[in-house]
Amino acid sequence: MRALALVCTLNASPARSSSHLLAEQVMAEFERHGVWGEIVRVADHDVRPGVGVDMGGGDAWPALRKKVLASDILLVATPIWLGHPSSVCQRVLERLDAELSETDDQGRPHLYGKVAAVAVVGNEDGAHKVSADVFQGLDDVGFSLAPGAVTYWVGEAMHGTDYQDLDEVPEAVASTTRTLAVNTVHLARLLADHPYPAS
């Protein structure tokens, strides 16, 4: 099985990113369950605004879309900004919206049978709200979500500590990440063996 992590930090490489770090930790857990893949920082690519498969003019989304379609699991990692997923994350969801009209020979959207999970970082409360927003978008376009399909870290309100600056991963985050990985991989394997029926 293959996994793809789309990291939706606002910062292009090589800037440090807490979202990228948490995505690396989730991907390491996937590997413990025999699932390998890659991490892509979306800000490193010219993903054009729109809801089409290819917005033309050098749009980088078609290449990223191929990676999404070739994967069994999609991890979306986003920071919290002003109580919402990042604008990069919103753009990814908007581009995935085009998949609603892309179907297989039985009329099922291409994303049916693929499983998604979410990783969220921020410096104040809001991880549940942000994951709910991203979950809804992913579900709308056809992804399935396992129980516990989110891991997150939020720092104390009014403080500036970043996840990447912690001395060690808090056990609550590590435990949640492990649960995300085992449940997501389990669901992906079930769907690979037993696809959704055509409606």
Steps between C-alpha positions, in 0.01 A plus 500: 500500500604858434444819697537862398530789743407845373650751741307826489736729688519852357880473490683359200807281555750513656325698776430299814139393546312344790242363254778330306647352819167354610446361147841329521400341829171371357678362194750323729205334674355396164834338417476293819187348343657433160378816324756721328467822309618855469450842652429795272505858622229662289650850534799376298272461197301747290152366574258735328165602650192332357291186510624334182731205446739727307479879516764541225785749479756290684259373766685251723186327625478237221832349612392502864162355400680201343667438835163521679342253259797261531469492880274297725527747787510880497623692804420871503714694748407860574573774748221699661480862385231728643307195613494337156709262287769681305418660166725238339286224655184668373648514152578127514138428597375723218718320247382161629143617435560433129510128579124495553456493122783252437365144522601143428325270253235420761420864567681524834714810569870415474556583867255237624702230671774738604546588865595838643635626830583844637783651708457844657738731686444838655571721796145524632193283525321422175629161387155339525340775295773492236496121472119510469531747210758286321315175574184637340683602184680167471180305557313710243744409225498127578764419760417269790606586854592249768417552868759730655617628161662812642806576706578848625692723733397842619704713736375704790293804402690828470837329480734465202639148539506297177464124489837472326665673798387247762776294660300181453171386353229507770371150570143607427604606148710187444214277613248681279737475204535125555122459510458705182753281321370159605133585434568674169714216366242245617218679317710546186572126488133416551395729216773366272359150548134602503433811286183701538223374269388709205179687576 
